[in-house]
Amino acid sequence: MNQAYHLRAQYMKKLVILILLIVVAGIAFLFYQNYQEKQFKSDFKRNFESMPALLNPELNKMNDKFMDAEVMVIYPTMIFYLDMNFFKGTTLPPEAKKSITNQGKMICQTMFAKLNQQFNVTSDRETKMVLDLLQSEKITAEIKIRNAFGQDLYTEKQLLSSCPEYSTAVYNLNQ
């Protein structure tokens, strides 16, 4: 009887140790996953804020005597400034506004192409984290067209989580 009690006590100790190890491993896994997500968010923000370094050289190639372009980030917004150097009017002509509005749809295409290039997302988990950040952080792209005096003529703002490319990415992720 005493030996059976002793064997049962040893078995219970081993069972308790095994349960504790499983609980500790589970907690460590959850903390590590939380750490990874925070690290990814920090890297995302840092990479997003460094996108002007990637975009401005490309825009400088397109700059000419009539128009200058520049990108600036004030997290969570990326602002594209288009300065019309010789335009001194205070309102944008309707035909120019129409043309810009049609090209404004390119904000989403351009931003998602640059996000893919900048972040080099390789897994579904990373894709989901980027999409979640675009939505939760309310990442926005904005175009500001200014005249020769720096006065705003036209502004268009686009929440990236409302872009068709965002919906497509979510749909593809869920397939």
Residue frames as qw, qx, qy, qz and C-alpha x, y, z in Angstrom:
[[0.000, 0.887, 0.462, 0.000, 0.00, 0.00, 0.00],
 [0.312, -0.808, 0.107, 0.489, 2.80, 2.35, 0.94],
 [0.412, -0.174, 0.603, 0.660, 4.69, 1.51, -2.25],
 [0.235, 0.603, 0.671, 0.363, 1.56, 2.09, -4.40],
 [0.120, -0.939, -0.254, 0.199, 1.04, 5.44, -2.70],
 [0.395, -0.612, 0.341, 0.594, 4.68, 6.35, -3.34],
 [0.384, 0.144, 0.693, 0.593, 4.41, 5.35, -7.05],
 [0.110, 0.801, 0.564, 0.170, 1.19, 7.33, -7.41],
 [0.244, -0.887, -0.041, 0.389, 2.86, 10.38, -5.80],
 [0.405, -0.345, 0.519, 0.670, 5.82, 10.13, -8.22],
 [0.289, 0.448, 0.716, 0.452, 3.41, 9.81, -11.15],
 [0.025, -0.912, -0.406, 0.056, 1.51, 12.89, -9.97],
 [0.336, -0.724, 0.187, 0.573, 4.75, 14.90, -9.59],
 [0.369, -0.055, 0.651, 0.661, 5.76, 14.00, -13.15],
 [0.167, 0.668, 0.671, 0.276, 2.29, 14.88, -14.40],
 [0.153, -0.923, -0.208, 0.287, 2.37, 18.26, -12.64],
 [0.368, -0.529, 0.397, 0.654, 5.85, 18.99, -14.03],
 [0.328, 0.236, 0.726, 0.557, 4.70, 18.04, -17.54],
 [0.055, 0.836, 0.540, 0.080, 1.61, 20.27, -17.26],
 [0.260, -0.849, 0.014, 0.460, 3.76, 23.16, -15.98],
 [0.398, -0.255, 0.557, 0.683, 6.19, 22.73, -18.87],
 [0.240, 0.510, 0.705, 0.430, 3.33, 22.80, -21.37],
 [0.082, -0.920, -0.366, 0.115, 1.84, 25.91, -19.76],
 [0.347, -0.700, 0.226, 0.582, 5.22, 27.69, -19.67],
 [0.378, 0.011, 0.659, 0.651, 5.90, 26.76, -23.31],
 [0.147, 0.711, 0.641, 0.251, 2.45, 28.04, -24.32],
 [0.180, -0.925, -0.160, 0.295, 2.94, 31.33, -22.49],
 [0.405, -0.482, 0.419, 0.654, 6.43, 31.73, -24.00],
 [0.344, 0.313, 0.703, 0.538, 5.00, 31.10, -27.47],
 [0.040, 0.867, 0.491, 0.079, 2.28, 33.72, -26.97],
 [0.284, -0.850, 0.060, 0.441, 4.76, 36.30, -25.67],
 [0.438, -0.230, 0.567, 0.658, 7.15, 35.58, -28.54],
 [0.271, 0.551, 0.673, 0.412, 4.33, 35.95, -31.07],
 [0.099, -0.943, -0.292, 0.123, 3.30, 39.24, -29.45],
 [0.408, -0.644, 0.293, 0.578, 6.93, 40.39, -29.54],
 [0.428, 0.107, 0.656, 0.612, 7.19, 39.48, -33.25],
 [0.149, 0.777, 0.563, 0.240, 4.03, 41.45, -34.07],
 [0.224, -0.925, -0.066, 0.299, 5.30, 44.52, -32.17],
 [0.462, -0.413, 0.478, 0.622, 8.67, 44.21, -33.93],
 [0.369, 0.396, 0.677, 0.499, 6.93, 43.91, -37.32],
 [0.017, 0.919, 0.393, 0.024, 4.82, 47.00, -36.56],
 [0.345, -0.798, 0.172, 0.463, 7.94, 48.94, -35.58],
 [0.450, -0.133, 0.622, 0.627, 9.75, 47.81, -38.75],
 [0.275, 0.657, 0.636, 0.297, 6.68, 48.68, -40.84],
 [0.086, -0.961, -0.193, 0.176, 6.55, 52.19, -39.42],
 [0.403, -0.623, 0.382, 0.552, 10.29, 52.71, -39.90],
 [0.421, 0.116, 0.701, 0.563, 10.14, 51.43, -43.50],
 [0.176, 0.808, 0.545, 0.138, 7.04, 53.50, -44.24],
 [0.180, -0.932, -0.016, 0.314, 8.75, 56.62, -42.91],
 [0.397, -0.476, 0.529, 0.580, 11.80, 55.89, -45.10],
 [0.594, 0.506, 0.599, 0.180, 9.77, 55.58, -48.32],
 [0.230, 0.953, -0.006, -0.197, 10.49, 59.19, -49.36],
 [0.299, -0.633, 0.620, 0.354, 14.15, 58.16, -49.71],
 [0.499, 0.132, 0.812, 0.273, 12.96, 55.57, -52.24],
 [0.372, 0.740, 0.559, 0.047, 10.40, 57.74, -54.03],
 [0.010, -0.910, 0.026, 0.413, 12.04, 61.18, -54.15],
 [0.285, -0.418, 0.635, 0.584, 14.91, 60.12, -56.47],
 [0.329, 0.380, 0.806, 0.314, 12.33, 58.68, -58.88],
 [0.123, 0.887, 0.422, -0.143, 10.28, 61.87, -58.69],
 [0.214, -0.748, 0.244, 0.579, 13.37, 64.05, -59.18],
 [0.364, -0.024, 0.733, 0.574, 13.91, 62.36, -62.55],
 [0.177, 0.649, 0.695, 0.255, 10.43, 63.51, -63.59],
 [0.129, -0.812, -0.214, 0.527, 10.84, 67.06, -62.28],
 [0.487, 0.419, 0.333, 0.690, 11.19, 69.72, -64.93],
 [0.130, 0.082, -0.100, 0.983, 10.93, 73.48, -65.14],
 [0.422, -0.372, -0.356, -0.746, 7.13, 73.31, -65.08],
 [0.793, -0.476, -0.110, -0.363, 6.58, 71.02, -62.12],
 [0.137, 0.439, -0.804, 0.377, 8.45, 69.69, -59.09],
 [0.825, -0.332, -0.338, -0.309, 7.38, 66.67, -57.08],
 [0.096, 0.424, -0.741, 0.512, 8.33, 65.60, -53.58],
 [0.718, -0.378, -0.558, -0.176, 7.16, 63.04, -51.03],
 [0.068, -0.441, 0.575, -0.685, 6.97, 63.53, -47.30],
 [0.573, -0.333, -0.747, -0.048, 5.73, 61.23, -44.52],
 [0.288, -0.353, 0.449, -0.769, 3.93, 62.41, -41.44],
 [0.224, -0.084, -0.971, 0.001, 2.98, 59.01, -40.06],
 [0.610, 0.098, 0.776, 0.127, 0.45, 57.60, -40.86],
 [0.531, 0.792, 0.229, -0.195, 0.12, 59.82, -43.96],
 [0.553, -0.088, 0.433, 0.707, 2.33, 59.94, -47.03],
 [0.262, 0.847, 0.198, -0.417, 1.98, 63.27, -48.81],
 [0.594, 0.240, 0.443, 0.627, 2.87, 63.77, -52.48],
 [0.033, 0.785, 0.091, -0.612, 3.50, 67.45, -53.25],
 [0.549, 0.417, 0.478, 0.545, 3.23, 68.53, -56.87],
 [0.110, -0.712, -0.081, 0.689, 4.36, 72.14, -57.30],
 [0.543, 0.666, 0.402, 0.317, 3.36, 73.79, -60.57],
 [0.515, -0.294, -0.011, 0.805, 6.23, 76.27, -60.90],
 [0.096, 0.069, 0.304, 0.945, 4.71, 78.62, -63.47],
 [0.257, -0.602, -0.666, -0.357, 1.05, 78.41, -62.52],
 [0.107, 0.103, -0.375, 0.915, 0.12, 81.54, -60.58],
 [0.496, -0.404, -0.387, -0.664, -3.65, 81.04, -60.45],
 [0.299, -0.296, 0.647, -0.636, -5.48, 80.39, -57.20],
 [0.801, 0.106, 0.437, -0.396, -7.85, 77.70, -58.52],
 [0.355, -0.154, 0.842, 0.375, -7.12, 74.69, -60.63],
 [0.451, 0.215, -0.384, -0.776, -8.78, 74.79, -64.06],
 [0.829, 0.009, 0.308, -0.468, -11.68, 72.26, -64.34],
 [0.860, 0.403, -0.299, -0.092, -10.01, 70.23, -67.11],
 [0.277, 0.517, -0.717, 0.376, -6.83, 69.93, -65.04],
 [0.501, -0.269, 0.584, -0.580, -8.88, 68.90, -62.00],
 [0.915, 0.174, 0.042, -0.361, -10.67, 66.23, -64.06],
 [0.691, 0.493, -0.517, 0.112, -7.37, 64.87, -65.36],
 [0.017, 0.458, -0.725, 0.513, -5.88, 64.78, -61.86],
 [0.709, -0.136, 0.401, -0.564, -8.99, 63.12, -60.42],
 [0.925, 0.278, -0.182, -0.186, -8.73, 60.39, -63.07],
 [0.555, 0.466, -0.603, 0.333, -5.06, 59.93, -62.26],
 [0.387, -0.521, 0.485, -0.587, -5.89, 60.03, -58.55],
 [0.962, -0.085, 0.017, -0.259, -7.01, 56.42, -58.85],
 [0.733, 0.425, -0.451, 0.279, -3.35, 55.65, -59.39],
 [0.273, -0.670, 0.494, -0.482, -2.65, 56.53, -55.74],
 [0.876, -0.239, 0.330, -0.256, -3.75, 53.06, -54.69],
 [0.925, 0.350, -0.070, 0.132, -1.88, 51.27, -57.46],
 [0.369, 0.703, -0.411, 0.447, 1.31, 53.24, -56.82],
 [0.418, -0.614, 0.482, -0.466, 1.17, 52.89, -53.05],
 [0.938, -0.142, 0.268, -0.166, 0.53, 49.15, -53.09],
 [0.821, 0.479, -0.188, 0.247, 3.32, 48.61, -55.64],
 [0.169, 0.697, -0.470, 0.515, 5.73, 50.60, -53.46],
 [0.672, -0.480, 0.399, -0.400, 4.58, 48.84, -50.28],
 [0.993, 0.091, 0.068, 0.007, 5.26, 45.47, -51.94],
 [0.631, 0.593, -0.287, 0.409, 8.66, 46.69, -53.09],
 [0.091, -0.706, 0.433, -0.553, 9.60, 48.25, -49.74],
 [0.649, -0.423, 0.462, -0.433, 8.40, 45.52, -47.40],
 [0.407, 0.342, -0.832, -0.159, 9.07, 42.39, -49.46],
 [0.698, -0.187, 0.439, -0.535, 6.31, 40.46, -47.69],
 [0.265, 0.329, -0.879, -0.219, 6.94, 36.74, -48.06],
 [0.087, -0.175, -0.967, 0.161, 4.31, 34.93, -46.01],
 [0.291, -0.612, -0.597, -0.430, 0.56, 34.99, -45.52],
 [0.506, -0.631, -0.436, 0.395, 1.14, 35.92, -41.88],
 [0.318, -0.277, 0.051, 0.905, 3.21, 38.97, -42.86],
 [0.053, -0.339, -0.538, -0.770, 0.65, 39.91, -45.52],
 [0.402, -0.683, -0.601, -0.105, -2.09, 39.74, -42.89],
 [0.465, -0.550, -0.260, 0.643, -0.03, 41.89, -40.51],
 [0.186, -0.025, 0.265, 0.946, 0.55, 44.53, -43.23],
 [0.220, -0.487, -0.602, -0.594, -3.14, 44.58, -44.13],
 [0.477, -0.669, -0.535, 0.194, -4.08, 44.82, -40.45],
 [0.397, -0.400, -0.092, 0.821, -1.66, 47.72, -39.98],
 [0.060, 0.222, 0.428, 0.874, -2.98, 49.54, -43.04],
 [0.368, -0.616, -0.571, -0.399, -6.44, 49.36, -41.51],
 [0.570, -0.642, -0.420, 0.294, -5.70, 49.83, -37.79],
 [0.426, -0.355, -0.001, 0.832, -3.14, 52.63, -38.31],
 [0.354, 0.846, 0.346, -0.200, -5.36, 54.27, -40.96],
 [0.463, -0.263, 0.432, 0.728, -2.43, 54.59, -43.39],
 [0.388, 0.830, 0.325, -0.234, -3.26, 57.32, -45.89],
 [0.500, 0.066, 0.360, 0.785, -1.83, 58.71, -49.11],
 [0.122, 0.862, 0.309, -0.382, -2.45, 62.32, -50.00],
 [0.515, 0.327, 0.327, 0.722, -1.75, 64.36, -53.14],
 [0.066, -0.839, -0.224, 0.491, -1.38, 68.13, -52.84],
 [0.523, 0.480, 0.317, 0.629, -1.07, 70.29, -55.92],
 [0.256, -0.758, -0.182, 0.572, 0.29, 73.77, -55.30],
 [0.456, 0.870, 0.108, 0.151, 0.77, 76.84, -57.44],
 [0.579, 0.503, -0.245, 0.593, 3.99, 78.81, -57.90],
 [0.185, -0.655, 0.295, -0.671, 3.36, 80.57, -54.56],
 [0.163, 0.109, -0.911, 0.364, 2.94, 77.32, -52.62],
 [0.547, 0.009, 0.298, -0.783, -0.83, 77.74, -52.23],
 [0.361, 0.109, 0.926, -0.022, -2.86, 74.54, -52.28],
 [0.398, 0.173, -0.392, -0.811, -4.91, 74.19, -55.46],
 [0.838, -0.045, -0.364, -0.403, -6.12, 70.64, -55.04],
 [0.207, -0.395, 0.834, -0.324, -5.89, 67.94, -52.38],
 [0.842, -0.045, -0.375, -0.386, -6.95, 64.33, -52.59],
 [0.296, -0.454, 0.762, -0.355, -6.68, 61.93, -49.68],
 [0.801, 0.059, -0.498, -0.328, -7.01, 58.14, -49.92],
 [0.648, -0.441, 0.554, -0.281, -7.26, 55.71, -47.02],
 [0.230, 0.412, -0.839, -0.270, -5.28, 52.71, -48.27],
 [0.241, 0.085, 0.939, -0.232, -7.59, 50.21, -46.59],
 [0.543, 0.557, 0.404, -0.481, -10.38, 51.47, -48.85],
 [0.220, 0.547, -0.598, -0.543, -8.40, 50.86, -52.05],
 [0.909, 0.206, -0.140, -0.334, -9.50, 48.08, -54.44],
 [0.541, 0.455, -0.678, 0.201, -5.97, 46.62, -54.11],
 [0.246, -0.320, 0.704, -0.585, -6.54, 46.25, -50.37],
 [0.805, 0.067, 0.255, -0.532, -9.80, 44.36, -50.95],
 [0.808, 0.413, -0.404, -0.119, -8.09, 42.16, -53.54],
 [0.253, 0.459, -0.767, 0.371, -5.24, 41.37, -51.14],
 [0.496, -0.177, 0.601, -0.601, -7.71, 40.46, -48.36],
 [0.877, 0.233, 0.009, -0.420, -9.67, 38.28, -50.77],
 [0.672, 0.472, -0.569, 0.054, -6.51, 36.52, -52.01],
 [0.032, -0.424, 0.762, -0.489, -5.36, 35.96, -48.44],
 [0.627, -0.050, 0.521, -0.577, -8.65, 34.28, -47.54],
 [0.807, 0.337, -0.311, -0.372, -8.56, 31.91, -50.52]]
